[in-house]
Amino acid sequence: MTSHLSCPDCGRSYEDRWRCECGHPLDFAERPLPDGPAPGPSSFDARDGLWSFSEFLPVERRVSLGEGMTPLVESDEWNAQFKLEYVFPTGSFKDRGATTTLSRAAELGVDTVVEDSSGNAGAAIATYAARAGIDAEIYVPASVKQSKLRAIERAGATPVRVEGSRQDVTDACLSAGDSGDGWYASHAWNPAFFAGTATFAYETALQRDWDVPDAVVTPLGHGTLFLGAYSGFRALYDAGWTDRMPKLLGAQAAGYAPIAAELHDETAEESNDVADGIQIREPVQREAILRAIDDTDGDAIALGESVVADELTELHRNGFYTEPTCAVAPAALRAYRERGVLDADSDVVVPLTGSGLKQ
């Protein structure tokens, strides 16, 4: 049975819709939680990857490529644990949301999906749409990297290149969705996508024997992984499987840092074109991001281009072959320690979100 959606702002409910009539993002009307205590980590059956946590998921598994259970490894250079999200089927964490989003699309009998993306989400949606036998149109910036464009095309999806800003790309896609040309499989709006990215938290907790880190540092653009992590750790806590929430710390690109600017009343004069995957000036989930930061005593900071470029080089030298946007989170980890937000010995998990093979 397909789960219904509701608006947390005005209370309207829908069988399916990409946003509320009031303009607010929607969420699932009911949040599934398992009964009983957390199972022993050694006895937990994780062979179904992220779908092993089906008791937490409001979507049934219908479209899958065996995604999830990405490695969690120690990194002495950063005194942190890195979760290697770049080993997913399409090379980025966006597969977490793509599998749940296309599973919901399949539940609803959707024929065509549309999505707007700077690259990774588009490649993920295109690939999982191919797996589902659903047509896909992916709206991308005209300047999209060729490696990501090829991934979209080779999955059989139709890329629609749009001149102008990232917002122009979104507007063109929304126009197509509103005109009935496709079901909007948005990584920024669709609650099924966030249900998928919440599995990052479930896996992290399991791999740590249900022990929650002091903090998690993630890239922060639309908040796809940031809010997924918040939702996942909150669900674990509410289910009684863990006993606290981690501090959630966001890393934004200078020049595209509305959350950091609101928290610190700072406006950077420079821009950061290295971290192109999080160049979002108006995240649609802005209010939810700020609530998650407030609820976890978290923060968000903006980083310039040079420090992220240097961090990317350091990642590669240490065996972590990531794409450029990835480097913003470990760079932010250093900055948070320098600022005293984190102690030198704080227990921290950092997701490395995209593969260097996509450069």
Secondary structure as the mmCIF struct_conf table of DSSP 4:
data_model
#
loop_
_struct_conf.conf_type_id
_struct_conf.id
_struct_conf.beg_label_comp_id
_struct_conf.beg_label_asym_id
_struct_conf.beg_label_seq_id
_struct_conf.end_label_comp_id
_struct_conf.end_label_asym_id
_struct_conf.end_label_seq_id
HELX_LH_PP_P HELX_LH_PP_P1 THR A 2 HIS A 4
STRN STRN1 LEU A 5 SER A 6
TURN_TY1_P TURN_TY1_P1 PRO A 8 CYS A 10
STRN STRN2 SER A 13 TYR A 14
BEND BEND1 GLU A 15 ASP A 16
BEND BEND2 TRP A 18 ARG A 19
TURN_TY1_P TURN_TY1_P2 GLU A 21 CYS A 22
BEND BEND3 GLY A 23 GLY A 23
HELX_LH_PP_P HELX_LH_PP_P2 HIS A 24 LEU A 26
STRN STRN3 ASP A 27 PHE A 28
BEND BEND4 ALA A 29 GLU A 30
BEND BEND5 ASP A 35 PRO A 37
HELX_LH_PP_P HELX_LH_PP_P3 ALA A 38 GLY A 40
HELX_RH_3T_P HELX_RH_3T_P1 PRO A 41 SER A 43
TURN_TY1_P TURN_TY1_P3 ARG A 47 ASP A 48
HELX_RH_3T_P HELX_RH_3T_P2 GLY A 49 PHE A 56
BEND BEND6 PRO A 58 VAL A 59
BEND BEND7 VAL A 63 VAL A 63
BEND BEND8 LEU A 65 GLY A 66
STRN STRN4 LEU A 72 SER A 75
TURN_TY1_P TURN_TY1_P4 ASP A 76 ASN A 79
STRN STRN5 ALA A 80 LEU A 84
HELX_RH_3T_P HELX_RH_3T_P3 GLU A 85 VAL A 87
BEND BEND9 PHE A 88 PHE A 88
TURN_TY1_P TURN_TY1_P5 PRO A 89 THR A 90
BEND BEND10 GLY A 91 GLY A 91
STRN STRN6 SER A 92 SER A 92
TURN_TY1_P TURN_TY1_P6 PHE A 93 PHE A 93
HELX_RH_AL_P HELX_RH_AL_P1 LYS A 94 LEU A 108
TURN_TY1_P TURN_TY1_P7 GLY A 109 GLY A 109
BEND BEND11 ASP A 111 ASP A 111
STRN STRN7 THR A 112 ASP A 116
BEND BEND12 SER A 118 GLY A 119
HELX_RH_AL_P HELX_RH_AL_P2 ASN A 120 ALA A 132
TURN_TY1_P TURN_TY1_P8 GLY A 133 GLY A 133
STRN STRN8 ASP A 135 PRO A 141
TURN_TY1_P TURN_TY1_P9 ALA A 142 SER A 143
HELX_RH_AL_P HELX_RH_AL_P3 GLN A 146 ARG A 154
TURN_TY1_P TURN_TY1_P10 ALA A 155 GLY A 156
STRN STRN9 THR A 158 VAL A 162
BEND BEND13 GLY A 164 GLY A 164
HELX_RH_AL_P HELX_RH_AL_P4 ARG A 166 ASP A 178
TURN_TY1_P TURN_TY1_P11 SER A 179 GLY A 180
BEND BEND14 ASP A 181 GLY A 182
STRN STRN10 TRP A 183 TYR A 184
TURN_TY1_P TURN_TY1_P12 HIS A 187 TRP A 189
HELX_RH_AL_P HELX_RH_AL_P5 PRO A 191 THR A 197
TURN_TY1_P TURN_TY1_P13 ALA A 198 ALA A 198
HELX_RH_AL_P HELX_RH_AL_P6 THR A 199 GLN A 207
TURN_TY1_P TURN_TY1_P14 ARG A 208 TRP A 210
HELX_LH_PP_P HELX_LH_PP_P4 ASP A 211 PRO A 213
BEND BEND15 ASP A 214 ASP A 214
STRN STRN11 ALA A 215 PRO A 219
BEND BEND16 GLY A 221 HIS A 222
HELX_RH_AL_P HELX_RH_AL_P7 THR A 224 ASP A 238
TURN_TY1_P TURN_TY1_P15 ALA A 239 GLY A 240
BEND BEND17 TRP A 241 TRP A 241
BEND BEND18 ASP A 243 ASP A 243
HELX_LH_PP_P HELX_LH_PP_P5 PRO A 246 PRO A 246
STRN STRN12 LYS A 247 ALA A 253
TURN_TY1_P TURN_TY1_P16 ALA A 254 GLY A 255
STRN STRN13 TYR A 256 TYR A 256
HELX_RH_AL_P HELX_RH_AL_P8 PRO A 258 HIS A 264
BEND BEND19 GLU A 269 GLU A 270
BEND BEND20 ASP A 273 ALA A 275
HELX_RH_3T_P HELX_RH_3T_P4 ASP A 276 ILE A 278
BEND BEND21 ARG A 281 GLU A 282
TURN_TY1_P TURN_TY1_P17 VAL A 284 GLN A 285
HELX_RH_AL_P HELX_RH_AL_P9 ARG A 286 ASP A 295
TURN_TY1_P TURN_TY1_P18 THR A 296 ASP A 297
STRN STRN14 ASP A 299 LEU A 303
HELX_RH_AL_P HELX_RH_AL_P10 GLU A 305 ARG A 317
TURN_TY1_P TURN_TY1_P19 ASN A 318 GLY A 319
STRN STRN15 THR A 322 THR A 322
HELX_RH_3T_P HELX_RH_3T_P5 PRO A 324 ALA A 327
HELX_RH_AL_P HELX_RH_AL_P11 VAL A 328 GLU A 338
TURN_TY1_P TURN_TY1_P20 ARG A 339 GLY A 340
BEND BEND22 VAL A 341 LEU A 342
TURN_TY1_P TURN_TY1_P21 ALA A 344 ASP A 345
STRN STRN16 VAL A 348 LEU A 352
STRN STRN17 GLY A 354 SER A 355
HELX_RH_3T_P HELX_RH_3T_P6 GLY A 356 LYS A 358
#
